[in-house]
Amino acid sequence: MATIASSETDQAIRKAGGGFGVPLWLISYLQAAPLFLILGFFFLLPITMIGVVSFWDYDFAGLYPAFLTTNYTDTLGSWVTWKTYLNTLKFTAIVWALTLVIGFWVAYFLAFHIRRTSTQMILFLVCTVPFMTSNIIRMISWIPVLGRNGLVNSTLIQMGLIPKPIEWLLYSDFAVVLAMVHLYTLFMVTPIFNTLMRIDRSLFEAARDAGASGWQVLWNVVIPLAKPGMAIGTIFVVTLVMADFSTVQVMSGGQSASIALMMKNQMSLLQYPAAAANAVVLLILVLLMVSAILRVVDIRKEL
């Protein structure tokens, strides 16, 4: 019956297209045309322009259309650039590891230890409440907590645990990582939680009947099935951290650098071709990292 209905539907579509003299294949392309135009105008065209401008020449007076590789040689030939990229990758690796651990256990608790669906949704919404405010506000809110006379230092001094304020709590790499973990953990929680909710609970019963312990069920059943969600969360976190410049600038007090912050400074100095070259290199690096993730984990089932 389903086959008959499908064939009748196809015949109806062919007749509808034939009535206007439009081939069926052309109708499919016309249906996809609006999306293609939107993606082309707002996504492909800006990236193409960045690639074109990255080959231009410039000075303090303006930009000059040309085809020069000077911007790339200056970018890739500078040890400052390489050091900045390594510093960015360091932040990315640390933040990814922390958000993965925290995000997995939060998602695991919500998925398997909260029985009522309504309670799960309420707790999940509680996790999203901070996102109702700006990233900048949430980041700056750490300053009165971590500052020299902030909440943490004042509490520790009053308790007699430290003789003087801890200097590295704020305006340091520690503060940058802490702020990024706070900002981006939810991007890891959401896809992992979605993946865990799709796991068939009968698999746990089968594993326990086979004599598996709780940790064996976690390691051999839950984690392998949660890998697609982890991969999606990893893509979110990696791309966000690699492109973050405000957190590094504010929370490090200007004592640390990232490639996005370097591009922001170049644009402030009107060095747009140099910033465009850095953007192209950063885009290629992020795409390579994403492709490596996709080669390890198949996320198509989650899309």
N, C-alpha and C positions, 0 to 999 in steps of 0.2 A: 504493500500500500504506500509506504514511504517513497519507494522508487517511482511509482506511478505519479504520485503527487509532485515529486521533484521534476520529473520530465514534463508534466503539464505546466509547472511554473516556468521552466526554461522556454517552453514553446510560447507562453504568454509574453515573456520578456522579448523574445525574438520578434514576435508579431508587433509589439509596441515599438521596438526600434525600427522594424521594417516599415511601419506606417509612416514614419517621418523620413524614411530613406537613410537612416543612420545605422551603420554596422554595430553589432553588439560589442565588439572590441573597442570601438571608439567611445561608446557609452561609458565603459569602465574607466577609460582615460579621462573623460570629462568629469566623472565623479571624483577622481583623485586630483584633478587640476587645482581646486581651491587650496587644498592642503599643501600641494607642491609649491604653489605661488607664495603662500605664507612662509613656509620653511625657506624657500629660496630668497625671499626679500629680507626676512628678519634673522636668518641664520647663515646661509651660504654666502650671500652678498657681503655682509660685514667681515666674515672670515677671509673672503677673497680680497677685500680692500686692505685688510691688515697685512696679508701676504704681499700685495703690490707695494704698499707704503714701506714695507721693511727693506726694499731695495732702493729707496729714494735717498738722495743726498740732502743734507741740511746744514744750517749754521745758525747763528744767533738771530739772523734776519728773517729766515723763512725756510720753506721746504722746496726742493727742486726735483721734479720727476726725472728719474734716471734708472739705470739698471746696474747697481753697484753691490758687491758682496762685502763691502767694508763693514757694514753694521754687523754681519754675522762673524766676520773674522775678529772684529773687536770684542764681540760678545764671547765667543768660544775661545779666544786667545788670551783672555784675562784671568789671572788666578783669583781675582776678587769675585768674578762671576762664578767660577767653579766652587769657591768656598761658600758663596751664597746658595748655590744649588744644593750643596751637601748639607748646609744648615737647614734648608727647606725640607730636604728628604729626612733629616733627623727628626724634625717636628712631625712630619707625616707618619713616620714609623712609630714614634712613641704614642702619638694621639690615636693612631689606628689600633695599636695593641690594647691601650686602655679602654677605648670605646668598645672594642670587640668583647673584652672580658666583661665589662660592666653591662653592655647592651645584651649580651647573651643571657646573663644570669637574671637580669630584670625581665627579659622576654620569657625565660624559662619559668620564673615565678608566676608571671601573669597567665601563662598558658596552661601550666600543669598543677599549680597549687591553689589557684582561685577557681572554684567550681562553678560559681554562678556567672553566667554571661554578662548580666547587668553589672556585677561588681568588677569584672574584667574591663568593661568599657569605661566605668567610672574612674578606675585607677589609671587606665590608659589616657583618659582625658586630663587627669591630674598631671601626667607627665608632659602634656602639651601646653599647659597653662603658661609656662614661661615664654612660649613662642608667640604669645599675644602681645609681647613687647618687642622692641627693636633689639637686634643683636648688640648694638653699641651700648644700649642701656644695661643689658644683662652683663656685658663685659665690664663696663665701668663700675658696676655694683660690687665687684671684687676689691676695688681699691680701698674703701673704708674697712674692709674685712682683713686684708692682707698688709695694710700700710704699717709704717713704723709705730704709729700710735693707734693702730687699728684694733679690731675686736680680738683677733687671735693673739697678737703680742700682748695686749693689755690683760687678757685672761691668763696667759701663761705666766706673766710677771706677778700678777696678784696671787696666783697659786704657788709661787715660789719655785717654779720649774726652770725658769731661765733668769739670769741676772740682768740682762739687757735685751732690747728688741732684736729679733732675728731680721737681718737686713735682706736676705735673699728671698723672702716670701713675696716681695713685690719688686717690679722692674727687673725681672730676671727671666731666664728660660723656664724656670719652674712656674712662674705666673702665666707665661704664654701657654704652656701645655695645659695647666689647670683651666684656664679660660676656654681653650679650644675643646677640651673634653666636656666641659659644661655646655658649650654651644652645640656640639655635634653628636652627642651620645644618642639623642633621640633618632637621628638618621640611621643609627645602627639598630636600635630597639625595634623600630617599626617593621622593617622587612623580615627580621628574624622572628618576631612575634607572629607575623602573617604566615611564615613557613611552618612554625611549630604548631599552629592551630590546624594545619592541614594534615598533620601526621595522624595516621589511623591508630587509635589507642589499643586496638587488638594486638598490635605488634609488641607492645610492652608486656601484655599478658602472655603472649607466646614466648617472649624472651625469658620471662620469669619462670614459666613452666619448664623451660629448657635448663633452668638452674642458674641463670645469669643473676649477678648481684646488681644493686642499684647503680654502681659506678660502671659496670659492664654494659648495662642498658644505655646509660648516658653516652658512653664512648663508642659503642658499636651500633647503636640504633639512632639515638637523638642527634648526635653531632653530624654523622654522615647525611642524614635527611635534612639537617638545617643548613648545610653548606650553600645552597642557592641563596637563602636569605642573608647569610654572612657575606657572600660575594656581592650582592646588591648593596648592602650596607657599606662594604669596603669601598665600592666605587663612589658612593655618595661622600664618604668621609675623606677619601684621598683627594678627590677633585676639589672639595671645599677647602681643605687645609692648604693644598698647593696654591690656591687662588686667594688666600686670606692675607691681607696686608694690614688691616686696621688693628687686629688683635696683636700682631707682632709689634707694631709701632707703639701702641698704647701700653700694653702690659710689660714690654721689655724696657720702656723708658728710653727708646732709641739706642739701646745697647746691643740689640740683636737685629738680624736682617733676614729677609726672605726674598725670593725672586719677584713675587708680586709687589712687595714694597719697593724693590729696585725699579720696577716698571713705573710705579706711581711717582717716584722721585724723578725719573727721566721725563715723564709727561709734565711734571711741574716745571721742569727746565725747558719745556718745548722741544725736547729731543724725541719727537714722535717716531721717526724711523728706527732709532735704536730700541725704543720701547716695543715697537711692532716686531722687530727681530727677536727680542726676548720672548714676546708673546707666542711667536711661531715655534720657537724652541720648546717653550713650556707646553704648548699644545701637543707637540709631537711626543714629548716625554710622558704626558698624562695619557695619551692614546696608547702608547706602548705599555704602560702599566695596566690600563684597562684591558687591552688585548691579552696580556699575560694572565690576568684574572679570569677572563672568559675561556681561555684555553684550559685552565685547571678545573673550572666549575661550569657546568652547563646550567644557565639560568633561564633558558627558554620556557621551562615548565612553570616558572613564576610570573611570566609576562602575559 
